[in-house]
Every structure is written in structure tokens, then in C-alpha cells.
Amino acid sequence: MDTAHEIREFLATRRAKITPQQAGLPAFGGGSRRVPGLRREEVALLAGVSIDYYVRLERGRLAGASEEVLDAVCRALRLDEAERAHLHDLAAAQRRRPPRRAARRSKEPVPASLRRVLDSMTGSPAFIRNGRLDILAVNPLGRALYAPLFTTAASRPVNIARFQFLDSTSRSFFPDWAASVNTTVSLLRTEAGRAPGDAELTGLIGELVTRSDEFRAAWAKHNVRLHHTGRKSFRHPAVGEITLDFDAMEMPAHPGLTLTAYSAEPGTPEHDALCLLASWAATTQEQPDEEGSVRP
């Protein structure tokens, strides 16, 4: 990844999202504006730095910027938590410092202790992924929920992004396909800032940019996000539409791994659908392979 290019595009796209009125500024120079959002001189004013200095930053030269200057730019551009972290990650990458967390290669086995945690979660679909969105281990109910990914995948590990953009069945499996893939692209963009040296991530992004117009358009937006909790809908081929709460928990003891678990409140239609999924899964029991994933 060309870090300087990433910095330029990220700052420019964030700047384009904010109007002078939103920032509490009068329009500089009056008259019509040739650029959407804030101008560079307006960001410089809001951040308390010189115009020349901010221009250098937006040209991709963050290596010499202090944490205080970066925070000032974050405030000026009204960056959210994920965007702030991404800008700091890009600066760290340019300074040749280690990323905030190391990328975990998909070929490394998931620790046995985490596989036991998955196995113990009998009432919740759950899986462990890395930052590239490879599903590295999954419990039987999670395998049942994500059955289309495991049925159609040509290779292992199963990758959520590759399924969403390159497999036509994803559009029926995810009822709100557009929102789902925007989340996926934002997560991959976030990971690219955390682990710019991950060759497998770069390869995945290159493949998707080349083969998917939708991915290419979403990637160009430079959106990032944190994805810890929320609700997600599926149109399952065996049990129909099901909407579940999810919680995604990063594993501090195992950097780069995230455990995602789905649940439903008892007594709700969602819980009834989850029970139906569990009954369906019980009729298609499969044994885990040597890496903790189950065989299709």
C-alpha cells in the first residue's frame, strides 16, 4: 500500500464531506466554490496550523506530525473514532513504526482455547475471523447460519468479502446487500491502515478491485469504521429471513483475531428463527477440520 497516497485520498475525502457552515466558518473568498466541502486553508485555520503545513500533511507527509497536530486535524475534520484511529495508523505506518496490532496470517491455527470457547457457545452462531475477513474457525450453529459461504467457496479459508462481491448468491443471502458490503469495505480499509504490510490483504484488495465494479467504487470512498455491535439480517435458504443481534470482540491475547457472536432475545420471532436454525443444523452435523473450521 502506498501510504502517502492513502493519506492524500483519506484527508481529501474527509475534507470534502464538511461544509464551512457545518464547521462554523464563513465561506472563504465568497462566491462560488470550486471544491466540495472545506478548502485546505479552512482546515488549516480550524486545526491551528499554517496553510503550507497543512498542505504538506495532505500531500501525504505525516511522518513528522506530532500527536497533538494529528488530533487537531481530526477535530477540524470532525473525524469519528474509527477515522481518528485510521489517521493515526497511517501516520504510524509512514514513520515505519509497528502497527497498532499485528496482522495474523490465515494459515496460523486458531488457538485451541478459542476453539473450545466456540464449541461452548451452543446457542449462538459464532465464528473467529482475521482482519482480512477470513473465517478461521466457526461453531456448528455459525456454520449453519453462514452455510452459503461454505457451500460455494472454492478454497479455504472462507472469506466474507470475496463471497459478497464475487458470488451472486450473496445478494439474496444479505437482504440489505448495499449496506452490508459498505460495512465490509470499510472494515478492509480500516485493516489496511492497521497492517499496511499484509501481502495477503493487499492481494485480496487487488483481486476485488479488479473483478468487482461495486468494490472499486466503494473502496474509492476511503470510508473506515469500527464494528463492535449491531443487528444483521440474513435470508437463509433453509429457515428464511432472520435478523440477529451481533457482538464482535477483538482478542487482545491473540492480536488480529475477532470473535463474532449472534444472539436473539428470548420470546421474540428472531429467537424462534434461531431455534429453527439450530434444529436444521442438528440434522446436518459436521465435524471440525484441523484448523477449527467445519467441513462443508
C-alpha positions in Angstrom: 0.0 0.0 0.0 1.3 3.5 -0.9 0.9 5.2 2.4 1.3 8.7 1.1 -1.4 8.1 -1.5 -3.7 6.7 1.2 -3.1 9.8 3.4 -3.8 12.2 0.5 -7.0 10.4 -0.5 -8.3 9.9 3.0 -7.8 13.6 4.1 -9.2 14.9 0.8 -12.3 12.7 1.0 -12.9 13.7 4.7 -12.4 17.4 3.9 -15.0 17.1 1.0 -17.7 15.9 3.4 -17.8 19.1 5.6 -19.2 22.4 4.6 -18.0 25.7 6.0 -21.4 26.2 7.6 -21.1 22.8 9.4 -17.6 23.8 10.6 -18.9 27.2 11.8 -16.9 29.2 9.2 -17.9 31.8 6.7 -17.2 30.7 3.1 -13.6 31.8 2.3 -13.4 34.3 -0.6 -17.1 34.4 -1.2 -18.7 33.5 -4.5 -18.9 30.0 -5.9 -16.7 27.3 -4.6 -14.7 25.0 -6.9 -14.3 22.2 -4.4 -16.9 20.4 -2.3 -16.6 20.8 1.4 -13.8 22.6 3.1 -10.8 24.2 1.4 -7.3 23.4 2.7 -6.9 26.9 4.1 -10.2 26.4 6.1 -8.9 23.1 7.6 -5.6 24.8 8.5 -7.5 27.6 10.3 -9.6 25.1 12.2 -6.6 23.0 13.1 -4.4 26.0 14.2 -1.6 25.3 11.7 -0.3 27.2 8.7 -1.7 26.7 5.3 1.6 25.5 4.0 2.0 23.0 6.8 -1.5 21.5 6.2 -0.9 21.3 2.5 2.2 19.2 3.3 0.1 17.0 5.5 -2.5 16.4 2.9 0.2 15.6 0.3 0.9 12.6 2.4 3.7 13.8 4.7 2.5 12.8 8.1 5.8 11.3 9.4 6.9 14.4 11.2 3.4 15.4 12.6 3.0 15.3 16.3 0.1 13.5 18.0 -1.2 16.9 19.0 -1.2 18.1 15.4 -2.9 14.9 14.2 -5.6 15.3 16.9 -6.1 18.9 15.8 -6.7 17.8 12.2 -9.1 15.1 13.5 -11.1 17.8 15.3 -11.0 20.1 12.3 -12.3 17.4 10.0 -14.8 16.1 12.6 -13.5 12.6 12.3 -15.2 9.9 14.3 -13.5 7.3 16.4 -12.7 4.9 13.6 -11.5 7.7 11.3 -9.2 9.1 14.0 -7.7 5.7 14.6 -7.2 5.3 10.9 -5.3 8.6 10.5 -3.0 7.7 13.4 -2.4 4.3 11.9 -1.4 5.9 8.6 0.9 8.2 10.4 2.5 5.3 12.3 2.9 3.4 9.1 4.7 6.3 7.5 7.0 6.6 10.5 7.9 2.9 10.0 6.5 2.1 13.4 4.8 -1.2 14.2 1.0 -1.1 13.5 -1.4 -0.9 16.5 -1.9 -4.7 16.1 0.0 -7.3 14.1 -1.8 -8.9 11.2 -2.4 -12.6 11.8 -1.8 -14.9 8.9 -4.8 -17.0 7.9 -2.7 -20.2 7.8 -1.9 -20.0 11.5 -4.2 -22.2 13.5 -6.7 -20.6 15.9 -5.6 -21.4 19.5 -7.2 -24.5 21.0 -8.5 -22.4 23.9 -10.5 -20.2 21.5 -11.9 -23.2 19.6 -13.1 -24.5 23.0 -14.9 -21.2 23.6 -16.6 -21.5 20.2 -17.6 -25.1 21.0 -19.2 -24.0 24.3 -21.4 -21.4 22.6 -24.1 -23.9 21.6 -27.0 -21.4 21.5 -25.2 -18.7 19.5 -23.9 -18.7 15.9 -20.2 -17.6 16.3 -17.0 -17.5 14.4 -13.5 -16.2 14.6 -12.1 -14.1 11.8 -9.0 -12.1 11.0 -8.7 -8.6 9.7 -9.0 -9.8 6.1 -12.4 -11.2 6.9 -11.2 -14.8 6.6 -13.4 -17.1 8.7 -10.8 -19.2 10.5 -13.0 -21.1 12.9 -16.7 -21.5 13.4 -19.1 -23.4 15.7 -21.8 -25.6 14.2 -24.6 -23.0 14.6 -22.4 -20.4 13.0 -21.6 -22.8 10.1 -25.3 -23.3 9.7 -26.0 -19.6 9.6 -23.3 -19.0 7.0 -24.0 -22.2 5.1 -24.0 -20.5 1.6 -20.4 -19.2 2.2 -19.2 -22.7 2.9 -21.2 -24.3 0.2 -19.9 -22.1 -2.6 -16.4 -21.4 -1.5 -13.8 -22.8 -3.9 -11.0 -22.6 -1.4 -10.2 -22.1 2.3 -10.3 -20.1 4.4 -13.8 -18.8 3.5 -13.6 -15.1 3.0 -16.7 -12.9 3.7 -15.6 -10.1 1.3 -14.8 -12.4 -1.6 -18.3 -14.1 -1.2 -20.1 -10.8 -1.0 -18.6 -9.3 -4.1 -17.8 -12.3 -6.3 -20.6 -14.7 -5.6 -24.0 -13.8 -7.0 -25.8 -15.7 -4.2 -24.7 -13.1 -1.7 -27.3 -10.7 -3.0 -30.1 -12.9 -1.9 -28.3 -14.1 1.3 -27.9 -10.5 2.6 -31.2 -8.7 2.2 -29.6 -5.3 2.6 -26.7 -6.1 0.3 -25.6 -2.5 -0.2 -25.3 -1.7 3.5 -23.6 -5.0 4.2 -20.9 -4.6 1.5 -20.2 -1.0 2.5 -19.5 -2.2 6.0 -17.2 -4.9 4.6 -15.2 -2.4 2.5 -14.9 0.0 5.5 -13.5 -2.9 7.6 -11.0 -3.8 5.0 -9.9 -0.1 4.6 -9.5 0.0 8.4 -7.4 -3.1 8.4 -5.3 -1.7 5.5 -4.3 1.2 7.8 -3.6 -1.1 10.7 -1.5 -3.6 8.7 -0.1 -1.9 5.6 2.5 -4.7 5.1 0.0 -7.6 4.9 0.6 -9.0 1.5 -2.4 -11.3 1.6 -4.7 -8.3 2.4 -3.1 -6.4 -0.5 -3.7 -9.4 -2.7 -7.4 -9.7 -1.7 -8.0 -6.0 -2.3 -6.3 -6.1 -5.6 -8.4 -9.1 -6.7 -11.7 -7.4 -5.6 -10.7 -4.0 -7.2 -10.0 -5.9 -10.5 -13.1 -8.1 -10.5 -15.8 -6.0 -8.9 -17.1 -2.6 -10.0 -19.0 -2.3 -6.8 -16.0 -2.9 -4.7 -13.9 -0.5 -6.7 -16.5 2.3 -6.2 -16.8 1.7 -2.5 -13.1 1.4 -2.0 -12.5 4.8 -3.6 -14.6 6.4 -0.8 -11.9 5.7 1.8 -14.5 5.1 4.5 -13.5 3.3 7.7 -15.4 2.0 10.7 -15.3 0.1 13.9 -17.7 -2.8 14.0 -18.4 -3.9 17.6 -22.2 -4.4 17.9 -25.4 -4.1 15.9 -28.1 -6.0 14.1 -27.7 -8.0 10.9 -30.2 -9.7 8.6 -29.9 -12.8 6.6 -32.1 -14.6 4.1 -31.2 -18.1 4.9 -32.0 -20.8 2.3 -33.4 -23.2 4.9 -35.1 -21.0 7.5 -35.9 -17.8 5.7 -35.2 -14.3 6.8 -33.6 -13.9 10.2 -32.4 -10.8 12.0 -29.9 -11.2 14.8 -28.0 -9.0 17.2 -24.2 -9.3 17.0 -21.3 -8.5 19.1 -17.7 -8.5 17.7 -14.9 -8.8 20.2 -11.3 -8.4 19.4 -9.0 -10.8 21.2 -6.2 -8.8 23.0 -4.3 -12.0 23.8 -4.4 -13.0 20.1 -3.8 -9.8 18.1 -5.6 -9.7 14.8 -8.4 -12.1 15.7 -12.0 -11.1 16.3 -14.8 -13.3 17.7 -18.2 -12.5 16.4 -21.3 -14.0 18.1 -25.0 -13.6 17.2 -28.0 -13.8 19.5 -31.7 -13.1 19.8 -33.8 -12.0 22.8 -35.9 -15.0 24.1 -39.6 -14.8 23.3 -39.1 -12.9 20.0 -39.7 -14.1 16.4 -35.9 -13.7 16.0 -35.3 -16.2 18.8 -37.8 -18.6 17.2 -36.0 -18.3 13.9 -32.7 -19.0 15.7 -34.2 -22.1 17.3 -35.4 -23.3 13.9 -31.8 -22.7 12.6 -30.5 -24.8 15.4 -32.9 -27.6 14.6 -31.8 -27.5 10.9 -28.2 -27.5 12.0 -28.7 -30.6 14.1 -29.8 -32.5 11.0 -26.6 -31.6 9.2 -23.9 -32.2 11.8 -20.4 -31.9 10.6 -17.0 -32.4 12.2 -14.4 -29.6 12.6 -11.3 -29.8 10.5 -7.7 -29.5 11.8 -7.9 -25.7 11.8 -11.2 -25.5 13.8 -13.5 -24.9 10.8 -16.1 -27.4 9.9 -16.1 -29.2 6.6 -18.9 -28.4 4.1 
